[in-house]
């Protein structure tokens, strides 16, 4: 199986994605979109994989750990104690995750692979030969952030995805737009 990494993130106008290991905004419908996109599969017998860094894992409230109905992969240089969790595995590198997915996908029944943060994991994924799409919620407001989405270059083109709502969304006084960018180099050798 050729692994397709789909990144999903929300960023404000200054490309901020977090503050103090938390989201700087409370957008219930945007969070529902994240949950639906990362959970929904094309085959009810399969599950999606969500890849995150250790800090992102640590930021998830205990009642939501692990992300249900998804396989949780955590990227960390540290040895993590995950024995209390089902459907959670730790890996030392993104390449290790990609190799694991390539070798076990048919047997394990994985569907889509979603990268959910944080900043360093997004950067590694954007540079990967397996990077396919970026699902970016562009929040039309500035927030005070200490973590930012990495620059993603000029090799991405806007595409339509029938699963993604079109047009401006609004919650309270915050407007945002769901955008889907596709890596024009995906599938080409050395597609970085």
BELZILIN-V848994 format. One line per field, one symbol per residue. burial: I if it has 9 or more other ideal C-beta (glycine too) atoms within 8 Angstrom, else O. Layout:
BEGIN
burial->???
END
This chain:
BEGIN
burial->OOIIIIIIIIIIOOOIIIIOOOOIIOIOOIOOIIOOIIIOIOOOOIIIIIIIIIOIIOOIOOOOIIIOOIIIIIIIOOOIOIOOIOOIIIIOOIOIIIOIIIOIIOOOIIIIIIIIIIIOIIIIIIOIOIIIIIIIIIIIOOIOIOIIIOOOOOOIOOOOOOOIOOOOIOIOOIIIIIIIIIIOOIOOOOIO
END
